[in-house]
Amino acid sequence: MQVGDLIKFKGTWGASVKPGERQTGIVMMTWFNGITGRPQTVDVLWDNGDSTHTQAGALEVINESR
C-alpha cells in the first residue's frame, strides 16, 4: 500500500457514517510497523471529501499507483 493507491474499505463504519459513504479513497500517507515492515495505518482521502487515519488491514487496494 503506497501513496496514490486507490483503495476500498472492507469493514463497517457503524452508525457514525451514512451507508454508501466512504467506499473508495486515495492513500495520502502510510505508516509501517517498525518490526515487520508491513503497513499498519494509512491516511485516506475518501470519495465524500473526508480524511481519516485507518487501519491498513481494513483496506483493499483496487488500483496501485505507478
Predicted model as a PDB file, atoms N, CA, C, CB and O in Angstrom, pLDDT in the B-factor column:
MODEL        1                                                                  
ATOM      1  N   MET A   1       0.848  -1.167   0.000  1.00 83.00           N  
ATOM      2  CA  MET A   1       0.000   0.000   0.000  1.00 83.00           C  
ATOM      3  C   MET A   1       0.897   1.235   0.000  1.00 83.00           C  
ATOM      4  CB  MET A   1      -0.967  -0.005   1.221  1.00 83.00           C  
ATOM      5  O   MET A   1       1.657   1.468   0.940  1.00 83.00           O  
ATOM      6  N   GLN A   2       0.796   2.019  -1.068  1.00 89.00           N  
ATOM      7  CA  GLN A   2       1.652   3.184  -1.223  1.00 89.00           C  
ATOM      8  C   GLN A   2       0.807   4.438  -1.451  1.00 89.00           C  
ATOM      9  CB  GLN A   2       2.637   2.978  -2.387  1.00 89.00           C  
ATOM     10  O   GLN A   2      -0.386   4.357  -1.746  1.00 89.00           O  
ATOM     11  N   VAL A   3       1.448   5.592  -1.308  1.00 92.00           N  
ATOM     12  CA  VAL A   3       0.778   6.863  -1.560  1.00 92.00           C  
ATOM     13  C   VAL A   3       0.273   6.876  -3.002  1.00 92.00           C  
ATOM     14  CB  VAL A   3       1.736   8.067  -1.294  1.00 92.00           C  
ATOM     15  O   VAL A   3       1.011   6.543  -3.929  1.00 92.00           O  
ATOM     16  N   GLY A   4      -0.985   7.261  -3.181  1.00 92.00           N  
ATOM     17  CA  GLY A   4      -1.590   7.331  -4.510  1.00 92.00           C  
ATOM     18  C   GLY A   4      -2.413   6.118  -4.891  1.00 92.00           C  
ATOM     19  O   GLY A   4      -3.129   6.156  -5.892  1.00 92.00           O  
ATOM     20  N   ASP A   5      -2.332   5.036  -4.118  1.00 93.00           N  
ATOM     21  CA  ASP A   5      -3.131   3.849  -4.416  1.00 93.00           C  
ATOM     22  C   ASP A   5      -4.611   4.139  -4.194  1.00 93.00           C  
ATOM     23  CB  ASP A   5      -2.681   2.656  -3.546  1.00 93.00           C  
ATOM     24  O   ASP A   5      -4.978   4.834  -3.246  1.00 93.00           O  
ATOM     25  N   LEU A   6      -5.457   3.605  -5.071  1.00 94.00           N  
ATOM     26  CA  LEU A   6      -6.903   3.673  -4.904  1.00 94.00           C  
ATOM     27  C   LEU A   6      -7.310   2.483  -4.046  1.00 94.00           C  
ATOM     28  CB  LEU A   6      -7.654   3.671  -6.293  1.00 94.00           C  
ATOM     29  O   LEU A   6      -6.957   1.345  -4.356  1.00 94.00           O  
ATOM     30  N   ILE A   7      -8.052   2.738  -2.966  1.00 92.00           N  
ATOM     31  CA  ILE A   7      -8.406   1.666  -2.035  1.00 92.00           C  
ATOM     32  C   ILE A   7      -9.914   1.596  -1.825  1.00 92.00           C  
ATOM     33  CB  ILE A   7      -7.699   1.871  -0.692  1.00 92.00           C  
ATOM     34  O   ILE A   7     -10.658   2.523  -2.145  1.00 92.00           O  
ATOM     35  N   LYS A   8     -10.332   0.460  -1.274  1.00 90.00           N  
ATOM     36  CA  LYS A   8     -11.731   0.208  -0.938  1.00 90.00           C  
ATOM     37  C   LYS A   8     -11.770  -0.242   0.519  1.00 90.00           C  
ATOM     38  CB  LYS A   8     -12.379  -0.872  -1.895  1.00 90.00           C  
ATOM     39  O   LYS A   8     -10.914  -1.014   0.952  1.00 90.00           O  
ATOM     40  N   PHE A   9     -12.755   0.235   1.275  1.00 86.00           N  
ATOM     41  CA  PHE A   9     -12.892  -0.133   2.680  1.00 86.00           C  
ATOM     42  C   PHE A   9     -13.614  -1.464   2.778  1.00 86.00           C  
ATOM     43  CB  PHE A   9     -13.649   0.962   3.472  1.00 86.00           C  
ATOM     44  O   PHE A   9     -14.672  -1.634   2.172  1.00 86.00           O  
ATOM     45  N   LYS A  10     -13.059  -2.427   3.539  1.00 85.00           N  
ATOM     46  CA  LYS A  10     -13.639  -3.765   3.677  1.00 85.00           C  
ATOM     47  C   LYS A  10     -14.478  -3.929   4.934  1.00 85.00           C  
ATOM     48  CB  LYS A  10     -12.549  -4.794   3.675  1.00 85.00           C  
ATOM     49  O   LYS A  10     -15.216  -4.908   5.048  1.00 85.00           O  
ATOM     50  N   GLY A  11     -14.390  -3.006   5.875  1.00 74.00           N  
ATOM     51  CA  GLY A  11     -15.062  -3.160   7.160  1.00 74.00           C  
ATOM     52  C   GLY A  11     -16.404  -2.465   7.223  1.00 74.00           C  
ATOM     53  O   GLY A  11     -17.062  -2.253   6.204  1.00 74.00           O  
ATOM     54  N   THR A  12     -16.803  -2.112   8.442  1.00 72.00           N  
ATOM     55  CA  THR A  12     -18.045  -1.391   8.660  1.00 72.00           C  
ATOM     56  C   THR A  12     -17.758  -0.161   9.506  1.00 72.00           C  
ATOM     57  CB  THR A  12     -19.105  -2.295   9.337  1.00 72.00           C  
ATOM     58  O   THR A  12     -16.986  -0.228  10.463  1.00 72.00           O  
ATOM     59  N   TRP A  13     -18.373   0.954   9.161  1.00 69.00           N  
ATOM     60  CA  TRP A  13     -18.160   2.199   9.892  1.00 69.00           C  
ATOM     61  C   TRP A  13     -19.082   2.320  11.091  1.00 69.00           C  
ATOM     62  CB  TRP A  13     -18.360   3.381   8.975  1.00 69.00           C  
ATOM     63  O   TRP A  13     -18.816   3.125  11.983  1.00 69.00           O  
ATOM     64  N   GLY A  14     -20.144   1.555  11.139  1.00 68.00           N  
ATOM     65  CA  GLY A  14     -21.110   1.694  12.227  1.00 68.00           C  
ATOM     66  C   GLY A  14     -22.048   2.858  11.967  1.00 68.00           C  
ATOM     67  O   GLY A  14     -22.259   3.251  10.819  1.00 68.00           O  
ATOM     68  N   ALA A  15     -22.606   3.406  13.026  1.00 74.00           N  
ATOM     69  CA  ALA A  15     -23.609   4.466  12.895  1.00 74.00           C  
ATOM     70  C   ALA A  15     -23.001   5.838  12.638  1.00 74.00           C  
ATOM     71  CB  ALA A  15     -24.454   4.523  14.136  1.00 74.00           C  
ATOM     72  O   ALA A  15     -23.735   6.786  12.359  1.00 74.00           O  
ATOM     73  N   SER A  16     -21.680   5.969  12.725  1.00 72.00           N  
ATOM     74  CA  SER A  16     -21.051   7.281  12.577  1.00 72.00           C  
ATOM     75  C   SER A  16     -21.023   7.786  11.137  1.00 72.00           C  
ATOM     76  CB  SER A  16     -19.650   7.228  13.107  1.00 72.00           C  
ATOM     77  O   SER A  16     -20.866   8.985  10.907  1.00 72.00           O  
ATOM     78  N   VAL A  17     -21.173   6.884  10.163  1.00 72.00           N  
ATOM     79  CA  VAL A  17     -21.129   7.266   8.750  1.00 72.00           C  
ATOM     80  C   VAL A  17     -22.371   6.714   8.054  1.00 72.00           C  
ATOM     81  CB  VAL A  17     -19.824   6.741   8.062  1.00 72.00           C  
ATOM     82  O   VAL A  17     -22.752   5.565   8.275  1.00 72.00           O  
ATOM     83  N   LYS A  18     -22.998   7.532   7.216  1.00 73.00           N  
ATOM     84  CA  LYS A  18     -24.188   7.099   6.474  1.00 73.00           C  
ATOM     85  C   LYS A  18     -23.830   5.962   5.527  1.00 73.00           C  
ATOM     86  CB  LYS A  18     -24.806   8.281   5.685  1.00 73.00           C  
ATOM     87  O   LYS A  18     -22.731   5.953   4.970  1.00 73.00           O  
ATOM     88  N   PRO A  19     -24.740   4.994   5.329  1.00 71.00           N  
ATOM     89  CA  PRO A  19     -24.480   3.903   4.385  1.00 71.00           C  
ATOM     90  C   PRO A  19     -24.204   4.452   2.992  1.00 71.00           C  
ATOM     91  CB  PRO A  19     -25.667   2.928   4.343  1.00 71.00           C  
ATOM     92  O   PRO A  19     -24.897   5.361   2.538  1.00 71.00           O  
ATOM     93  N   GLY A  20     -23.214   3.918   2.320  1.00 71.00           N  
ATOM     94  CA  GLY A  20     -22.853   4.350   0.979  1.00 71.00           C  
ATOM     95  C   GLY A  20     -21.735   5.374   0.927  1.00 71.00           C  
ATOM     96  O   GLY A  20     -21.195   5.629  -0.149  1.00 71.00           O  
ATOM     97  N   GLU A  21     -21.367   5.973   2.062  1.00 77.00           N  
ATOM     98  CA  GLU A  21     -20.269   6.938   2.088  1.00 77.00           C  
ATOM     99  C   GLU A  21     -18.953   6.230   2.408  1.00 77.00           C  
ATOM    100  CB  GLU A  21     -20.547   8.053   3.123  1.00 77.00           C  
ATOM    101  O   GLU A  21     -18.939   5.145   2.989  1.00 77.00           O  
ATOM    102  N   ARG A  22     -17.870   6.855   2.023  1.00 81.00           N  
ATOM    103  CA  ARG A  22     -16.512   6.347   2.278  1.00 81.00           C  
ATOM    104  C   ARG A  22     -16.319   4.931   1.744  1.00 81.00           C  
ATOM    105  CB  ARG A  22     -16.213   6.374   3.776  1.00 81.00           C  
ATOM    106  O   ARG A  22     -15.871   4.048   2.476  1.00 81.00           O  
ATOM    107  N   GLN A  23     -16.648   4.713   0.496  1.00 84.00           N  
ATOM    108  CA  GLN A  23     -16.456   3.392  -0.086  1.00 84.00           C  
ATOM    109  C   GLN A  23     -15.102   3.255  -0.755  1.00 84.00           C  
ATOM    110  CB  GLN A  23     -17.547   3.099  -1.082  1.00 84.00           C  
ATOM    111  O   GLN A  23     -14.465   2.205  -0.662  1.00 84.00           O  
ATOM    112  N   THR A  24     -14.653   4.314  -1.433  1.00 90.00           N  
ATOM    113  CA  THR A  24     -13.340   4.291  -2.074  1.00 90.00           C  
ATOM    114  C   THR A  24     -12.566   5.539  -1.674  1.00 90.00           C  
ATOM    115  CB  THR A  24     -13.474   4.199  -3.620  1.00 90.00           C  
ATOM    116  O   THR A  24     -13.152   6.557  -1.307  1.00 90.00           O  
ATOM    117  N   GLY A  25     -11.247   5.446  -1.750  1.00 93.00           N  
ATOM    118  CA  GLY A  25     -10.415   6.580  -1.377  1.00 93.00           C  
ATOM    119  C   GLY A  25      -9.019   6.456  -1.944  1.00 93.00           C  
ATOM    120  O   GLY A  25      -8.679   5.471  -2.600  1.00 93.00           O  
ATOM    121  N   ILE A  26      -8.211   7.478  -1.680  1.00 95.00           N  
ATOM    122  CA  ILE A  26      -6.832   7.522  -2.146  1.00 95.00           C  
ATOM    123  C   ILE A  26      -5.908   7.590  -0.930  1.00 95.00           C  
ATOM    124  CB  ILE A  26      -6.597   8.738  -3.099  1.00 95.00           C  
ATOM    125  O   ILE A  26      -6.140   8.372  -0.008  1.00 95.00           O  
ATOM    126  N   VAL A  27      -4.868   6.770  -0.938  1.00 95.00           N  
ATOM    127  CA  VAL A  27      -3.892   6.756   0.152  1.00 95.00           C  
ATOM    128  C   VAL A  27      -3.059   8.028   0.084  1.00 95.00           C  
ATOM    129  CB  VAL A  27      -2.980   5.492   0.078  1.00 95.00           C  
ATOM    130  O   VAL A  27      -2.457   8.333  -0.946  1.00 95.00           O  
ATOM    131  N   MET A  28      -3.029   8.774   1.198  1.00 95.00           N  
ATOM    132  CA  MET A  28      -2.259  10.011   1.272  1.00 95.00           C  
ATOM    133  C   MET A  28      -0.930   9.808   2.004  1.00 95.00           C  
ATOM    134  CB  MET A  28      -3.077  11.096   1.967  1.00 95.00           C  
ATOM    135  O   MET A  28       0.058  10.471   1.690  1.00 95.00           O  
ATOM    136  N   MET A  29      -0.905   8.892   2.984  1.00 96.00           N  
ATOM    137  CA  MET A  29       0.315   8.600   3.735  1.00 96.00           C  
ATOM    138  C   MET A  29       0.175   7.225   4.386  1.00 96.00           C  
ATOM    139  CB  MET A  29       0.593   9.701   4.810  1.00 96.00           C  
ATOM    140  O   MET A  29      -0.920   6.835   4.793  1.00 96.00           O  
ATOM    141  N   THR A  30       1.276   6.499   4.481  1.00 95.00           N  
ATOM    142  CA  THR A  30       1.266   5.162   5.082  1.00 95.00           C  
ATOM    143  C   THR A  30       2.306   5.090   6.192  1.00 95.00           C  
ATOM    144  CB  THR A  30       1.538   4.071   4.013  1.00 95.00           C  
ATOM    145  O   THR A  30       3.434   5.555   6.033  1.00 95.00           O  
ATOM    146  N   TRP A  31       1.910   4.499   7.320  1.00 94.00           N  
ATOM    147  CA  TRP A  31       2.839   4.242   8.426  1.00 94.00           C  
ATOM    148  C   TRP A  31       3.076   2.739   8.488  1.00 94.00           C  
ATOM    149  CB  TRP A  31       2.278   4.789   9.798  1.00 94.00           C  
ATOM    150  O   TRP A  31       2.140   1.942   8.429  1.00 94.00           O  
ATOM    151  N   PHE A  32       4.358   2.368   8.609  1.00 95.00           N  
ATOM    152  CA  PHE A  32       4.743   0.961   8.612  1.00 95.00           C  
ATOM    153  C   PHE A  32       5.136   0.515  10.010  1.00 95.00           C  
ATOM    154  CB  PHE A  32       5.894   0.717   7.635  1.00 95.00           C  
ATOM    155  O   PHE A  32       5.618   1.313  10.814  1.00 95.00           O  
ATOM    156  N   ASN A  33       4.929  -0.761  10.294  1.00 93.00           N  
ATOM    157  CA  ASN A  33       5.346  -1.367  11.551  1.00 93.00           C  
ATOM    158  C   ASN A  33       6.864  -1.440  11.558  1.00 93.00           C  
ATOM    159  CB  ASN A  33       4.710  -2.781  11.744  1.00 93.00           C  
ATOM    160  O   ASN A  33       7.463  -1.907  10.589  1.00 93.00           O  
ATOM    161  N   GLY A  34       7.495  -0.987  12.635  1.00 92.00           N  
ATOM    162  CA  GLY A  34       8.950  -0.954  12.713  1.00 92.00           C  
ATOM    163  C   GLY A  34       9.608  -2.314  12.758  1.00 92.00           C  
ATOM    164  O   GLY A  34      10.771  -2.444  12.378  1.00 92.00           O  
ATOM    165  N   ILE A  35       8.900  -3.327  13.211  1.00 94.00           N  
ATOM    166  CA  ILE A  35       9.481  -4.666  13.330  1.00 94.00           C  
ATOM    167  C   ILE A  35       9.257  -5.485  12.058  1.00 94.00           C  
ATOM    168  CB  ILE A  35       8.882  -5.399  14.539  1.00 94.00           C  
ATOM    169  O   ILE A  35      10.200  -6.063  11.518  1.00 94.00           O  
ATOM    170  N   THR A  36       8.018  -5.534  11.581  1.00 93.00           N  
ATOM    171  CA  THR A  36       7.694  -6.362  10.423  1.00 93.00           C  
ATOM    172  C   THR A  36       7.842  -5.641   9.094  1.00 93.00           C  
ATOM    173  CB  THR A  36       6.300  -6.872  10.549  1.00 93.00           C  
ATOM    174  O   THR A  36       8.018  -6.286   8.061  1.00 93.00           O  
ATOM    175  N   GLY A  37       7.774  -4.308   9.099  1.00 92.00           N  
ATOM    176  CA  GLY A  37       7.861  -3.543   7.863  1.00 92.00           C  
ATOM    177  C   GLY A  37       6.566  -3.510   7.068  1.00 92.00           C  
ATOM    178  O   GLY A  37       6.540  -2.992   5.951  1.00 92.00           O  
ATOM    179  N   ARG A  38       5.499  -4.053   7.624  1.00 92.00           N  
ATOM    180  CA  ARG A  38       4.206  -4.074   6.936  1.00 92.00           C  
ATOM    181  C   ARG A  38       3.432  -2.781   7.208  1.00 92.00           C  
ATOM    182  CB  ARG A  38       3.375  -5.299   7.380  1.00 92.00           C  
ATOM    183  O   ARG A  38       3.631  -2.145   8.243  1.00 92.00           O  
ATOM    184  N   PRO A  39       2.545  -2.390   6.276  1.00 92.00           N  
ATOM    185  CA  PRO A  39       1.714  -1.202   6.510  1.00 92.00           C  
ATOM    186  C   PRO A  39       0.834  -1.416   7.743  1.00 92.00           C  
ATOM    187  CB  PRO A  39       0.835  -0.888   5.265  1.00 92.00           C  
ATOM    188  O   PRO A  39       0.210  -2.466   7.886  1.00 92.00           O  
ATOM    189  N   GLN A  40       0.785  -0.425   8.628  1.00 94.00           N  
ATOM    190  CA  GLN A  40      -0.006  -0.547   9.845  1.00 94.00           C  
ATOM    191  C   GLN A  40      -1.228   0.363   9.812  1.00 94.00           C  
ATOM    192  CB  GLN A  40       0.847  -0.228  11.060  1.00 94.00           C  
ATOM    193  O   GLN A  40      -2.352  -0.099  10.003  1.00 94.00           O  
ATOM    194  N   THR A  41      -1.012   1.659   9.571  1.00 95.00           N  
ATOM    195  CA  THR A  41      -2.122   2.595   9.452  1.00 95.00           C  
ATOM    196  C   THR A  41      -1.905   3.474   8.229  1.00 95.00           C  
ATOM    197  CB  THR A  41      -2.265   3.457  10.732  1.00 95.00           C  
ATOM    198  O   THR A  41      -0.785   3.632   7.744  1.00 95.00           O  
ATOM    199  N   VAL A  42      -3.016   4.048   7.740  1.00 95.00           N  
ATOM    200  CA  VAL A  42      -2.999   4.801   6.494  1.00 95.00           C  
ATOM    201  C   VAL A  42      -3.879   6.035   6.634  1.00 95.00           C  
ATOM    202  CB  VAL A  42      -3.471   3.924   5.312  1.00 95.00           C  
ATOM    203  O   VAL A  42      -4.971   5.960   7.197  1.00 95.00           O  
ATOM    204  N   ASP A  43      -3.410   7.170   6.125  1.00 96.00           N  
ATOM    205  CA  ASP A  43      -4.267   8.350   5.976  1.00 96.00           C  
ATOM    206  C   ASP A  43      -4.936   8.241   4.614  1.00 96.00           C  
ATOM    207  CB  ASP A  43      -3.446   9.702   6.112  1.00 96.00           C  
ATOM    208  O   ASP A  43      -4.273   8.045   3.595  1.00 96.00           O  
ATOM    209  N   VAL A  44      -6.268   8.370   4.611  1.00 95.00           N  
ATOM    210  CA  VAL A  44      -7.036   8.197   3.381  1.00 95.00           C  
ATOM    211  C   VAL A  44      -7.909   9.415   3.134  1.00 95.00           C  
ATOM    212  CB  VAL A  44      -7.898   6.925   3.447  1.00 95.00           C  
ATOM    213  O   VAL A  44      -8.554   9.924   4.051  1.00 95.00           O  
ATOM    214  N   LEU A  45      -7.926   9.883   1.882  1.00 95.00           N  
ATOM    215  CA  LEU A  45      -8.867  10.903   1.434  1.00 95.00           C  
ATOM    216  C   LEU A  45      -9.995  10.163   0.727  1.00 95.00           C  
ATOM    217  CB  LEU A  45      -8.177  11.976   0.485  1.00 95.00           C  
ATOM    218  O   LEU A  45      -9.798   9.572  -0.335  1.00 95.00           O  
ATOM    219  N   TRP A  46     -11.192  10.206   1.338  1.00 92.00           N  
ATOM    220  CA  TRP A  46     -12.332   9.428   0.849  1.00 92.00           C  
ATOM    221  C   TRP A  46     -13.094  10.159  -0.241  1.00 92.00           C  
ATOM    222  CB  TRP A  46     -13.271   9.098   1.991  1.00 92.00           C  
ATOM    223  O   TRP A  46     -12.933  11.364  -0.437  1.00 92.00           O  
ATOM    224  N   ASP A  47     -13.934   9.400  -0.950  1.00 90.00           N  
ATOM    225  CA  ASP A  47     -14.714   9.926  -2.073  1.00 90.00           C  
ATOM    226  C   ASP A  47     -15.709  11.016  -1.666  1.00 90.00           C  
ATOM    227  CB  ASP A  47     -15.457   8.800  -2.741  1.00 90.00           C  
ATOM    228  O   ASP A  47     -16.136  11.799  -2.515  1.00 90.00           O  
ATOM    229  N   ASN A  48     -16.083  11.081  -0.397  1.00 88.00           N  
ATOM    230  CA  ASN A  48     -17.022  12.118   0.045  1.00 88.00           C  
ATOM    231  C   ASN A  48     -16.294  13.345   0.601  1.00 88.00           C  
ATOM    232  CB  ASN A  48     -17.968  11.553   1.107  1.00 88.00           C  
ATOM    233  O   ASN A  48     -16.943  14.267   1.095  1.00 88.00           O  
ATOM    234  N   GLY A  49     -14.951  13.372   0.529  1.00 90.00           N  
ATOM    235  CA  GLY A  49     -14.171  14.511   0.981  1.00 90.00           C  
ATOM    236  C   GLY A  49     -13.614  14.385   2.384  1.00 90.00           C  
ATOM    237  O   GLY A  49     -12.820  15.226   2.804  1.00 90.00           O  
ATOM    238  N   ASP A  50     -14.012  13.345   3.128  1.00 90.00           N  
ATOM    239  CA  ASP A  50     -13.489  13.127   4.478  1.00 90.00           C  
ATOM    240  C   ASP A  50     -12.049  12.613   4.404  1.00 90.00           C  
ATOM    241  CB  ASP A  50     -14.384  12.124   5.259  1.00 90.00           C  
ATOM    242  O   ASP A  50     -11.643  11.998   3.418  1.00 90.00           O  
ATOM    243  N   SER A  51     -11.294  12.878   5.461  1.00 93.00           N  
ATOM    244  CA  SER A  51      -9.944  12.364   5.591  1.00 93.00           C  
ATOM    245  C   SER A  51      -9.854  11.629   6.924  1.00 93.00           C  
ATOM    246  CB  SER A  51      -8.881  13.512   5.496  1.00 93.00           C  
ATOM    247  O   SER A  51     -10.223  12.181   7.961  1.00 93.00           O  
ATOM    248  N   THR A  52      -9.366  10.384   6.906  1.00 91.00           N  
ATOM    249  CA  THR A  52      -9.292   9.590   8.129  1.00 91.00           C  
ATOM    250  C   THR A  52      -7.946   8.884   8.248  1.00 91.00           C  
ATOM    251  CB  THR A  52     -10.426   8.566   8.167  1.00 91.00           C  
ATOM    252  O   THR A  52      -7.222   8.722   7.265  1.00 91.00           O  
ATOM    253  N   HIS A  53      -7.630   8.471   9.458  1.00 93.00           N  
ATOM    254  CA  HIS A  53      -6.462   7.649   9.791  1.00 93.00           C  
ATOM    255  C   HIS A  53      -7.031   6.260  10.071  1.00 93.00           C  
ATOM    256  CB  HIS A  53      -5.627   8.235  11.046  1.00 93.00           C  
ATOM    257  O   HIS A  53      -7.699   6.072  11.088  1.00 93.00           O  
ATOM    258  N   THR A  54      -6.787   5.289   9.203  1.00 89.00           N  
ATOM    259  CA  THR A  54      -7.473   3.993   9.224  1.00 89.00           C  
ATOM    260  C   THR A  54      -6.473   2.845   9.284  1.00 89.00           C  
ATOM    261  CB  THR A  54      -8.373   3.840   7.988  1.00 89.00           C  
ATOM    262  O   THR A  54      -5.373   2.947   8.741  1.00 89.00           O  
ATOM    263  N   GLN A  55      -6.853   1.756   9.943  1.00 91.00           N  
ATOM    264  CA  GLN A  55      -6.033   0.551   9.994  1.00 91.00           C  
ATOM    265  C   GLN A  55      -5.877  -0.030   8.589  1.00 91.00           C  
ATOM    266  CB  GLN A  55      -6.656  -0.496  10.950  1.00 91.00           C  
ATOM    267  O   GLN A  55      -6.863  -0.158   7.864  1.00 91.00           O  
ATOM    268  N   ALA A  56      -4.668  -0.377   8.203  1.00 91.00           N  
ATOM    269  CA  ALA A  56      -4.391  -0.881   6.861  1.00 91.00           C  
ATOM    270  C   ALA A  56      -5.081  -2.217   6.596  1.00 91.00           C  
ATOM    271  CB  ALA A  56      -2.894  -1.028   6.661  1.00 91.00           C  
ATOM    272  O   ALA A  56      -5.409  -2.518   5.448  1.00 91.00           O  
ATOM    273  N   GLY A  57      -5.307  -3.019   7.629  1.00 89.00           N  
ATOM    274  CA  GLY A  57      -5.954  -4.312   7.459  1.00 89.00           C  
ATOM    275  C   GLY A  57      -7.408  -4.213   7.044  1.00 89.00           C  
ATOM    276  O   GLY A  57      -7.976  -5.192   6.561  1.00 89.00           O  
ATOM    277  N   ALA A  58      -8.024  -3.051   7.223  1.00 88.00           N  
ATOM    278  CA  ALA A  58      -9.432  -2.855   6.853  1.00 88.00           C  
ATOM    279  C   ALA A  58      -9.582  -2.319   5.435  1.00 88.00           C  
ATOM    280  CB  ALA A  58     -10.105  -1.903   7.833  1.00 88.00           C  
ATOM    281  O   ALA A  58     -10.686  -1.981   5.008  1.00 88.00           O  
ATOM    282  N   LEU A  59      -8.456  -2.240   4.695  1.00 91.00           N  
ATOM    283  CA  LEU A  59      -8.476  -1.664   3.355  1.00 91.00           C  
ATOM    284  C   LEU A  59      -7.998  -2.671   2.322  1.00 91.00           C  
ATOM    285  CB  LEU A  59      -7.614  -0.407   3.300  1.00 91.00           C  
ATOM    286  O   LEU A  59      -7.188  -3.549   2.621  1.00 91.00           O  
ATOM    287  N   GLU A  60      -8.509  -2.534   1.100  1.00 92.00           N  
ATOM    288  CA  GLU A  60      -8.110  -3.368  -0.001  1.00 92.00           C  
ATOM    289  C   GLU A  60      -7.677  -2.469  -1.160  1.00 92.00           C  
ATOM    290  CB  GLU A  60      -9.258  -4.319  -0.421  1.00 92.00           C  
ATOM    291  O   GLU A  60      -8.397  -1.544  -1.536  1.00 92.00           O  
ATOM    292  N   VAL A  61      -6.504  -2.741  -1.720  1.00 93.00           N  
ATOM    293  CA  VAL A  61      -6.003  -1.944  -2.852  1.00 93.00           C  
ATOM    294  C   VAL A  61      -6.750  -2.346  -4.114  1.00 93.00           C  
ATOM    295  CB  VAL A  61      -4.462  -2.135  -3.043  1.00 93.00           C  
ATOM    296  O   VAL A  61      -6.768  -3.517  -4.494  1.00 93.00           O  
ATOM    297  N   ILE A  62      -7.369  -1.353  -4.762  1.00 92.00           N  
ATOM    298  CA  ILE A  62      -8.100  -1.590  -6.016  1.00 92.00           C  
ATOM    299  C   ILE A  62      -7.170  -1.358  -7.211  1.00 92.00           C  
ATOM    300  CB  ILE A  62      -9.352  -0.663  -6.112  1.00 92.00           C  
ATOM    301  O   ILE A  62      -7.122  -2.166  -8.138  1.00 92.00           O  
ATOM    302  N   ASN A  63      -6.434  -0.243  -7.176  1.00 86.00           N  
ATOM    303  CA  ASN A  63      -5.577   0.130  -8.286  1.00 86.00           C  
ATOM    304  C   ASN A  63      -4.300   0.728  -7.719  1.00 86.00           C  
ATOM    305  CB  ASN A  63      -6.291   1.129  -9.245  1.00 86.00           C  
ATOM    306  O   ASN A  63      -4.354   1.748  -7.032  1.00 86.00           O  
ATOM    307  N   GLU A  64      -3.158   0.121  -7.988  1.00 74.00           N  
ATOM    308  CA  GLU A  64      -1.894   0.599  -7.462  1.00 74.00           C  
ATOM    309  C   GLU A  64      -1.369   1.760  -8.274  1.00 74.00           C  
ATOM    310  CB  GLU A  64      -0.877  -0.517  -7.434  1.00 74.00           C  
ATOM    311  O   GLU A  64      -1.513   1.782  -9.497  1.00 74.00           O  
ATOM    312  N   SER A  65      -0.751   2.742  -7.596  1.00 63.00           N  
ATOM    313  CA  SER A  65      -0.122   3.851  -8.310  1.00 63.00           C  
ATOM    314  C   SER A  65       1.190   3.371  -8.915  1.00 63.00           C  
ATOM    315  CB  SER A  65       0.115   5.064  -7.365  1.00 63.00           C  
ATOM    316  O   SER A  65       1.812   2.440  -8.404  1.00 63.00           O  
ATOM    317  N   ARG A  66       1.594   3.989  -9.967  1.00 61.00           N  
ATOM    318  CA  ARG A  66       2.826   3.552 -10.654  1.00 61.00           C  
ATOM    319  C   ARG A  66       3.941   4.507 -10.371  1.00 61.00           C  
ATOM    320  CB  ARG A  66       2.613   3.438 -12.166  1.00 61.00           C  
ATOM    321  O   ARG A  66       5.056   4.315 -10.857  1.00 61.00           O  
TER     322      ARG A  66                                                      
ENDMDL                                                                          
END                                                                             
